[in-house]
Amino acid sequence: MLKPNLPSIHDEEGAFIPKGLPMVVDAHVHIFPHDIFSAIRHWFDEHAWRIRYQLTTSKVFDFMLSHGISHIVALQYAHKPGISEKLNRYMAQKCKEYSGRITGLATVFPGEYGAERILQKAFDSGLSGLKLHAHVQCFDMNAEEMNPLYDLCQSNDKPIVMHVGREPKSEAYRCDPYQICSADKLKRVLMDYSKLKICVPHLGFDEIVEYRNLIEKYDTLWLDTTMVLTDYFPMKEIVELKGYRLERIMYGSDFPNIPYAWDRELKWLSESGLSHDDLEWILNKNACNFFNLNL
């Protein structure tokens, strides 16, 4: 569980991606309009950790691209009804400003009025998938209101990045993630929507074993590595990527909302002993397959 005032790690950051790594696609980067970014940083200050990189959206992109990230998948989430269209317009505009370097995902607040229309409009504007966050939006992934969103994504061949792992949990959320999130609940979605591609961030933390088993069984499920390869959160077990189905694991940083150096996870991967072919799957091939990227 997240606790207030978690430590900031003052580790040294590199000027470029670690030497020897293949092309890097960061599949989990957050952007928001200035006012929402500021509110999110205030929330983290109060309930989690001090965000190290206090950057605007354009500076987030400029920083990462200048440090050797080849392509960025940008994510947002609507924390309340009525703001999704604004966020989707913002995302589409930023993607146009960085044409070919950024893939942007849409958001919608599950159950809000006009959710299907909002999402279809976002896809029509060029956005490449849907981002949802159960901890913030307090949805049950098996609720009836979710089915139209799954249907729409599946029919448009758009993937979903859906934070439905139970951790990192905070008492500051309006709901208890342990009540609405579980690998078993996601399994029902995977069974009902056999062509819908879903990525669960943070390797499904804290149900690490359960999600590792799910990607063995379901070809439409991916996991991203965000923040769990950095020795930051207390883990029940050591993550051994060599034991995973690596063509279903993709790299994500959670930049800029992190309390340590931007390349901390990349350094871990470069020192992991994984083969160059394995690293290619994690660092670019899986993101290309999941988000239909042509890089």
MOURCOR-V263482 format. One record per residue. RES is the residue in one letter. PSI is psi in whole degrees, 0 to 359 (* if undefined). Layout:
# MOURCOR-V263482
res=RES psi=PSI
res=RES psi=PSI
This chain:
# MOURCOR-V263482
res=M psi=139
res=L psi=136
res=K psi=149
res=P psi=147
res=N psi=41
res=L psi=152
res=P psi=148
res=S psi=139
res=I psi=118
res=H psi=55
res=D psi=156
res=E psi=137
res=E psi=147
res=G psi=160
res=A psi=348
res=F psi=165
res=I psi=149
res=P psi=140
res=K psi=138
res=G psi=348
res=L psi=148
res=P psi=181
res=M psi=136
res=V psi=122
res=V psi=121
res=D psi=111
res=A psi=10
res=H psi=84
res=V psi=136
res=H psi=136
res=I psi=154
res=F psi=158
res=P psi=158
res=H psi=316
res=D psi=321
res=I psi=320
res=F psi=316
res=S psi=319
res=A psi=321
res=I psi=318
res=R psi=321
res=H psi=318
res=W psi=314
res=F psi=319
res=D psi=320
res=E psi=326
res=H psi=354
res=A psi=263
res=W psi=167
res=R psi=119
res=I psi=126
res=R psi=324
res=Y psi=99
res=Q psi=80
res=L psi=151
res=T psi=169
res=T psi=310
res=S psi=323
res=K psi=330
res=V psi=309
res=F psi=314
res=D psi=318
res=F psi=309
res=M psi=317
res=L psi=323
res=S psi=343
res=H psi=9
res=G psi=2
res=I psi=126
res=S psi=327
res=H psi=147
res=I psi=133
res=V psi=116
res=A psi=136
res=L psi=146
res=Q psi=165
res=Y psi=141
res=A psi=120
res=H psi=354
res=K psi=162
res=P psi=152
res=G psi=357
res=I psi=358
res=S psi=316
res=E psi=320
res=K psi=314
res=L psi=320
res=N psi=321
res=R psi=319
res=Y psi=314
res=M psi=314
res=A psi=320
res=Q psi=316
res=K psi=324
res=C psi=322
res=K psi=324
res=E psi=333
res=Y psi=50
res=S psi=125
res=G psi=349
res=R psi=342
res=I psi=134
res=T psi=122
res=G psi=142
res=L psi=151
res=A psi=168
res=T psi=163
res=V psi=152
res=F psi=113
res=P psi=129
res=G psi=353
res=E psi=157
res=Y psi=130
res=G psi=21
res=A psi=317
res=E psi=316
res=R psi=317
res=I psi=316
res=L psi=317
res=Q psi=321
res=K psi=321
res=A psi=316
res=F psi=318
res=D psi=335
res=S psi=354
res=G psi=359
res=L psi=149
res=S psi=13
res=G psi=190
res=L psi=135
res=K psi=128
res=L psi=150
res=H psi=103
res=A psi=327
res=H psi=321
res=V psi=319
res=Q psi=349
res=C psi=46
res=F psi=152
res=D psi=122
res=M psi=346
res=N psi=4
res=A psi=153
res=E psi=325
res=E psi=344
res=M psi=334
res=N psi=317
res=P psi=328
res=L psi=317
res=Y psi=315
res=D psi=315
res=L psi=317
res=C psi=317
res=Q psi=317
res=S psi=333
res=N psi=0
res=D psi=47
res=K psi=133
res=P psi=165
res=I psi=129
res=V psi=114
res=M psi=111
res=H psi=97
res=V psi=10
res=G psi=156
res=R psi=339
res=E psi=164
res=P psi=124
res=K psi=150
res=S psi=142
res=E psi=348
res=A psi=347
res=Y psi=155
res=R psi=348
res=C psi=166
res=D psi=111
res=P psi=334
res=Y psi=342
res=Q psi=334
res=I psi=351
res=C psi=134
res=S psi=155
res=A psi=326
res=D psi=320
res=K psi=318
res=L psi=324
res=K psi=322
res=R psi=319
res=V psi=316
res=L psi=323
res=M psi=322
res=D psi=333
res=Y psi=81
res=S psi=348
res=K psi=5
res=L psi=120
res=K psi=129
res=I psi=137
res=C psi=130
res=V psi=120
res=P psi=169
res=H psi=26
res=L psi=23
res=G psi=17
res=F psi=125
res=D psi=7
res=E psi=61
res=I psi=311
res=V psi=317
res=E psi=318
res=Y psi=327
res=R psi=322
res=N psi=323
res=L psi=319
res=I psi=342
res=E psi=330
res=K psi=327
res=Y psi=121
res=D psi=350
res=T psi=7
res=L psi=131
res=W psi=161
res=L psi=148
res=D psi=163
res=T psi=0
res=T psi=116
res=M psi=357
res=V psi=358
res=L psi=16
res=T psi=5
res=D psi=36
res=Y psi=310
res=F psi=144
res=P psi=127
res=M psi=145
res=K psi=336
res=E psi=158
res=I psi=133
res=V psi=117
res=E psi=95
res=L psi=333
res=K psi=339
res=G psi=2
res=Y psi=162
res=R psi=95
res=L psi=343
res=E psi=9
res=R psi=17
res=I psi=126
res=M psi=150
res=Y psi=137
res=G psi=148
res=S psi=332
res=D psi=12
res=F psi=143
res=P psi=7
res=N psi=51
res=I psi=156
res=P psi=17
res=Y psi=182
res=A psi=145
res=W psi=331
res=D psi=14
res=R psi=315
res=E psi=324
res=L psi=321
res=K psi=319
res=W psi=314
res=L psi=321
res=S psi=336
res=E psi=11
res=S psi=344
res=G psi=1
res=L psi=147
res=S psi=163
res=H psi=321
res=D psi=317
res=D psi=318
res=L psi=327
res=E psi=319
res=W psi=312
res=I psi=319
res=L psi=343
res=N psi=317
res=K psi=318
res=N psi=320
res=A psi=320
res=C psi=318
res=N psi=320
res=F psi=315
res=F psi=6
res=N psi=48
res=L psi=143
res=N psi=89
res=L psi=*
